């Protein structure tokens, strides 16, 4: 079941754990960064991308939050959180 993923930077992220959830995002369970297949992953609203667990952990460790992107992040998050029932 999809759920909100808390992080120290305050990014809006949804963790997915099944192919059905990934398909709702419009993907095919391929990481948008490394292109590897996985059913567990993270939708990162500010990027509008889905990352596998390894790539998400690498990204969140060095990601910087820019307030000017918050309206895009919020829009993306609201759209996909409704689709996933989060």
Number of C-alpha atoms within 10 A of each C-alpha: 11 19 15 14 15 12 11 7 12 9 20 20 24 22 23 24 16 15 16 15 22 24 12 12 20 10 15 16 24 17 24 16 13 11 11 12 14 17 19 19 26 25 28 21 23 20 12 16 15 28 26 24 16 11 17 19 13 10 13 14 11 9 12 10 12 8 8 8 11 15 11 13 19 14 12 18 22 13 12 18 19 9 12 17 10 14
